[in-house]
Structures are given as C-alpha cells and as structure tokens.
C-alpha cells in the first residue's frame, strides 16, 4: 500500500499533470500485473508499459510522484516495481554509508 502520509494535500494543481499522461489513452492493465504473472509475460507487459511512458510528456512528474509516495504496484514514470525497489535499496545503502 502506498504511504499516504507522503501524499501532498488535495490541491488540484498538484495532480494536474496526470491529466496529460500518455497512460490515460492506454489500457490500465498494461501498467499493473495480474496476480501470479511471472517471467517473459511480465517482462513483456512491463516493456510495453515502459514504451508508453517513454513518449510521455509528464514522465518526470510521474516518476517523482511514484518514488516520493513509494508506489508499491505498477509501472510509474517508466519505472517498474523492481526498478523502484532497486532505487530504494541504493538510497538505503547510501544513507547507511553517510550515517557511519
């Protein structure tokens, strides 16, 4: 579940970028895997979603949002769940090095 405490308040301007996302014209199932999807099927679906993201005018806003609220599911801003987890792991390692 997304960490709701990280979400900004209900200000329409903050979310307006979502109205022009390329994903609005695509099938939402492309961005979220069905339960149990693994292997080539998942990689192919993720790649198709990332292709939609690649041409999106708001890819950076989407990516920043997903990372800020730690979106747990789906492809956001061209990043898969695994991509985001790798970024979080790198951030944790960096924080541990700085704290040491």
C-alpha positions as a LaTeX table, in Angstrom:
\begin{tabular}{lrrr}
\hline
Residue & $x$ (\AA) & $y$ (\AA) & $z$ (\AA) \\
\hline
Unk1 & 0.00 & 0.00 & 0.00 \\
Unk2 & 1.26 & 3.49 & $-0.82$ \\
Unk3 & 2.38 & 5.57 & 2.14 \\
Unk4 & $-0.50$ & 8.03 & 2.30 \\
Unk5 & 1.35 & 10.30 & 4.72 \\
Unk6 & 3.75 & 11.14 & 1.90 \\
Unk7 & 0.99 & 12.32 & $-0.41$ \\
Unk8 & 0.50 & 16.07 & $-0.80$ \\
Unk9 & $-2.77$ & 17.68 & 0.19 \\
Unk10 & $-5.80$ & 17.74 & $-2.13$ \\
Unk11 & $-4.72$ & 20.62 & $-4.36$ \\
Unk12 & $-5.87$ & 20.13 & $-7.97$ \\
Unk13 & $-2.82$ & 21.86 & $-9.41$ \\
Unk14 & $-0.51$ & 19.30 & $-7.83$ \\
Unk15 & $-2.26$ & 16.47 & $-9.68$ \\
Unk16 & $-2.98$ & 18.25 & $-12.96$ \\
Unk17 & $-0.01$ & 16.54 & $-14.65$ \\
Unk18 & $-1.95$ & 13.27 & $-14.53$ \\
Unk19 & $-4.50$ & 14.64 & $-16.98$ \\
Unk20 & $-1.95$ & 14.72 & $-19.81$ \\
Unk21 & $-0.19$ & 11.42 & $-19.11$ \\
Unk22 & 0.18 & 9.10 & $-22.09$ \\
Unk23 & $-1.16$ & 6.26 & $-19.93$ \\
Unk24 & $-4.63$ & 7.82 & $-19.99$ \\
Unk25 & $-5.04$ & 6.55 & $-23.54$ \\
Unk26 & $-3.72$ & 3.07 & $-22.74$ \\
Unk27 & $-5.29$ & 0.03 & $-21.11$ \\
Unk28 & $-4.65$ & 0.29 & $-17.35$ \\
Unk29 & $-3.99$ & $-3.46$ & $-17.24$ \\
Unk30 & $-0.81$ & $-2.75$ & $-19.17$ \\
Unk31 & 0.66 & $-0.95$ & $-16.15$ \\
Unk32 & $-0.33$ & $-3.37$ & $-13.38$ \\
Unk33 & 0.47 & $-7.07$ & $-13.41$ \\
Unk34 & $-2.18$ & $-9.67$ & $-12.72$ \\
Unk35 & $-1.62$ & $-11.87$ & $-9.70$ \\
Unk36 & 0.91 & $-14.60$ & $-10.40$ \\
Unk37 & 2.30 & $-13.08$ & $-13.60$ \\
Unk38 & 5.96 & $-14.04$ & $-13.93$ \\
Unk39 & 8.79 & $-14.45$ & $-16.39$ \\
Unk40 & 8.52 & $-13.40$ & $-20.03$ \\
Unk41 & 4.84 & $-12.43$ & $-19.74$ \\
Unk42 & 5.63 & $-9.93$ & $-17.00$ \\
Unk43 & 8.77 & $-8.61$ & $-18.70$ \\
Unk44 & 6.86 & $-8.13$ & $-21.97$ \\
Unk45 & 3.96 & $-6.34$ & $-20.29$ \\
Unk46 & 6.35 & $-4.12$ & $-18.32$ \\
Unk47 & 8.29 & $-3.31$ & $-21.50$ \\
Unk48 & 5.07 & $-2.36$ & $-23.30$ \\
Unk49 & 4.08 & $-0.08$ & $-20.40$ \\
Unk50 & 7.56 & 1.47 & $-20.36$ \\
Unk51 & 7.24 & 2.14 & $-24.10$ \\
Unk52 & 4.10 & 4.17 & $-23.40$ \\
Unk53 & 5.95 & 6.04 & $-20.65$ \\
Unk54 & 8.95 & 6.74 & $-22.89$ \\
Unk55 & 6.95 & 9.19 & $-25.01$ \\
Unk56 & 5.00 & 10.72 & $-22.12$ \\
Unk57 & 5.20 & 14.49 & $-21.59$ \\
Unk58 & 4.93 & 14.07 & $-17.79$ \\
Unk59 & 7.26 & 11.13 & $-17.23$ \\
Unk60 & 9.41 & 13.06 & $-14.75$ \\
Unk61 & 6.46 & 14.21 & $-12.62$ \\
Unk62 & 5.07 & 10.68 & $-12.63$ \\
Unk63 & 8.41 & 9.16 & $-11.66$ \\
Unk64 & 8.95 & 11.70 & $-8.85$ \\
Unk65 & 5.45 & 11.01 & $-7.53$ \\
Unk66 & 5.96 & 7.23 & $-7.54$ \\
Unk67 & 9.28 & 7.48 & $-5.73$ \\
Unk68 & 8.03 & 10.05 & $-3.22$ \\
Unk69 & 4.97 & 8.04 & $-2.13$ \\
Unk70 & 6.67 & 4.67 & $-2.68$ \\
Unk71 & 4.06 & 3.36 & $-5.09$ \\
Unk72 & 4.14 & $-0.38$ & $-4.47$ \\
Unk73 & 2.49 & $-1.57$ & $-7.68$ \\
Unk74 & 2.69 & $-0.97$ & $-11.39$ \\
Unk75 & 4.81 & 0.93 & $-13.85$ \\
Unk76 & 5.05 & 4.63 & $-12.98$ \\
Unk77 & 7.21 & 7.13 & $-14.82$ \\
Unk78 & 8.81 & 4.31 & $-16.79$ \\
Unk79 & 9.91 & 2.50 & $-13.63$ \\
Unk80 & 8.72 & $-0.98$ & $-12.75$ \\
Unk81 & 8.19 & $-2.18$ & $-9.19$ \\
Unk82 & 11.62 & $-3.83$ & $-9.32$ \\
Unk83 & 13.23 & $-0.64$ & $-10.68$ \\
Unk84 & 11.81 & 1.38 & $-7.79$ \\
Unk85 & 12.89 & $-1.21$ & $-5.23$ \\
Unk86 & 16.43 & $-1.05$ & $-6.63$ \\
Unk87 & 16.41 & 2.74 & $-6.24$ \\
Unk88 & 15.16 & 2.46 & $-2.64$ \\
Unk89 & 17.87 & $-0.11$ & $-1.87$ \\
Unk90 & 20.54 & 2.20 & $-3.29$ \\
Unk91 & 19.18 & 5.07 & $-1.20$ \\
Unk92 & 19.25 & 2.89 & 1.94 \\
Unk93 & 22.86 & 1.84 & 1.30 \\
Unk94 & 23.85 & 5.46 & 0.66 \\
Unk95 & 22.15 & 6.56 & 3.89 \\
Unk96 & 23.92 & 3.84 & 5.86 \\
Unk97 & 27.31 & 4.90 & 4.47 \\
Unk98 & 26.67 & 8.53 & 5.35 \\
Unk99 & 25.49 & 7.61 & 8.87 \\
Unk100 & 28.60 & 5.51 & 9.53 \\
\hline
\end{tabular}
